[in-house]
């Protein structure tokens, strides 16, 4: 005999057949500000399954970086009633372009390593994503099925998610991973009214890091043979902080001033100090 859902059963709030009134109340809580980004997806069936998972959870913004067939038989068959998500999917040449207008970019990984050790579970990260979605677009990025996101891809992500799984075979199918992540975000969205955080667009943050890289190379802070090593750490620190537009302007001004000082500005500073004048 099928057990009747009770008020304490969290699934009773999510299953239309079990509680249609609750389902109607949940329906406005869509995740329309969340973009799913697939980097070089290999299997068209996986793309279709991802489209279905997205529509199940109220998402419609699918971005594909590089190749990936959305019109194949398997893509359409696995999408079922989410063919509209496939049809509206947008293509980008680079990951940077795909997330340019996003305030928060979250990467996914199942591998360890120096640049991946600070990852969190989807459940731990979901409230932060929900909060950021109140102010603008957020991106959840998934890599190719065979090896996932590269370290080069990770530099565009402010934070990382790792889905806990058994040690014997920890790698999940990419469509399964998408469903788990968006489910946790959906649940977090149901359960809280988060504070609005206005994050700077990802492209503005990337321009900041471009300037930071140039400046820190000029003053010898970064190793010219491997500047990304320290930059990854700086990205992680600033990613946790959640940079707003004003923060980006202040930091951009800081590094611009450093460049000015290193070039010829130090002479002006020394001259003003000798004369007892204010530097600014």
ABEGO torsion letter per residue (X at the ends): XBBBBBAABAAAAABAAABAAAAAAAAABBAAABBBBBBGBABAAAAAAAAAAAAAAGBABBBBBEBEBAABAAAAAAAEAAAAAAAABBBBABAAAAAAABABBBBBBABBEAAAAABBBAAAAAAAAAAAAAAEBBBBBBBBAAAEBBAAAAAABABBBBBBBBAABABBBAAAAAAAAAAAAAAAAAABBBBBBBBBBAAAAAAAAAAAAAAAAAAGABBAABAAAAAAAAAAAAAAAGBBAAAAAAAAAAAAAAAAAABAAAAAAAAAAAAGBBAX
